[in-house]
């Protein structure tokens, strides 16, 4: 799954970020929390978030002038298909990791 997502999103960092959101579809995150939980540099998170927002896979919500929150976009068809695919393949991923 990670390799497939890397092909779709063209970077390992974007892959890790989108998986993070797919695993927690109803949670809001700020950039610092995403960086901490994905173990990626804050600058990397800042760089990869905009393409995900532009693709309408992640929704950005501005709170005040400087605070930005992000959540998995649930209304766009692309994000719906991706979320359905991820839910179907998640058990296979767990099984593969168990055998490694």
C-alpha positions as CSV (number, residue, x, y, z in Angstrom):
1,X,0.0,0.0,0.0
2,X,2.8,2.4,0.9
3,X,4.4,1.9,-2.5
4,X,1.1,2.4,-4.3
5,X,0.4,5.6,-2.3
6,X,4.0,6.8,-3.1
7,X,3.2,6.4,-6.8
8,X,0.0,8.3,-6.4
9,X,1.4,11.1,-4.3
10,X,5.0,11.1,-5.6
11,X,6.7,11.3,-2.2
12,X,7.2,9.2,0.9
13,X,6.3,12.2,3.1
14,X,3.0,12.7,1.4
15,X,2.3,9.0,1.7
16,X,2.9,9.0,5.4
17,X,0.8,12.1,5.9
18,X,-2.2,10.9,3.9
19,X,-2.0,7.5,5.7
20,X,-2.0,9.4,9.0
21,X,-5.2,11.2,8.0
22,X,-6.8,8.0,6.6
23,X,-6.2,6.3,10.0
24,X,-7.9,9.2,11.8
25,X,-10.5,10.4,9.4
26,X,-12.5,12.5,11.9
27,X,-9.6,14.2,13.7
28,X,-8.3,17.7,13.2
29,X,-4.6,18.3,13.2
30,X,-2.3,21.3,13.2
31,X,1.0,21.3,11.4
32,X,3.0,20.6,14.6
33,X,0.9,17.7,15.6
34,X,1.2,16.2,12.1
35,X,4.9,16.5,12.2
36,X,5.2,15.0,15.7
37,X,2.9,12.0,15.0
38,X,4.4,11.2,11.5
39,X,7.9,11.8,12.7
40,X,8.6,14.2,9.8
41,X,10.2,17.6,10.0
42,X,7.9,20.6,10.4
43,X,9.3,22.0,7.2
44,X,8.5,18.8,5.3
45,X,4.9,18.8,6.6
46,X,4.5,22.5,5.6
47,X,5.8,21.5,2.0
48,X,3.6,18.5,1.5
49,X,0.3,19.8,2.9
50,X,-0.5,22.3,0.2
51,X,-0.6,19.7,-2.6
52,X,-2.9,17.5,-0.5
53,X,-5.2,20.5,0.1
54,X,-5.0,21.4,-3.6
55,X,-6.0,17.8,-4.6
56,X,-8.9,18.2,-2.1
57,X,-7.9,15.1,-0.2
58,X,-7.3,17.2,2.9
59,X,-9.4,20.1,4.0
60,X,-7.8,23.2,5.5
61,X,-9.6,25.3,8.1
62,X,-8.3,28.6,9.2
63,X,-8.9,29.6,12.8
64,X,-7.9,33.2,13.3
65,X,-5.0,34.7,11.3
66,X,-2.3,32.2,12.0
67,X,-3.8,28.9,13.1
68,X,-4.6,26.3,10.4
69,X,-6.3,23.0,11.1
70,X,-6.4,20.1,8.7
71,X,-8.9,17.1,8.4
72,X,-9.4,14.4,5.9
73,X,-11.8,15.7,3.2
74,X,-14.9,13.6,3.2
75,X,-17.0,15.3,0.5
76,X,-14.7,15.0,-2.5
77,X,-15.1,11.9,-4.7
78,X,-11.3,11.3,-4.9
79,X,-11.0,11.2,-1.1
80,X,-14.0,8.9,-0.8
81,X,-12.5,6.4,-3.2
82,X,-9.2,6.6,-1.5
83,X,-10.7,6.1,1.9
84,X,-12.8,3.1,0.7
85,X,-9.7,1.6,-0.9
86,X,-7.6,2.1,2.2
87,X,-10.3,0.5,4.4
88,X,-10.4,-2.6,2.2
89,X,-6.6,-3.0,2.0
90,X,-5.8,-2.2,5.7
91,X,-6.3,-5.8,6.9
92,X,-3.9,-7.0,4.2
93,X,-1.3,-4.5,5.3
94,X,-1.6,-5.7,8.9
95,X,-1.2,-9.3,7.7
96,X,1.9,-8.4,5.7
97,X,3.5,-6.5,8.6
98,X,2.8,-9.4,10.9
99,X,4.8,-11.7,8.6
100,X,7.8,-9.4,8.3
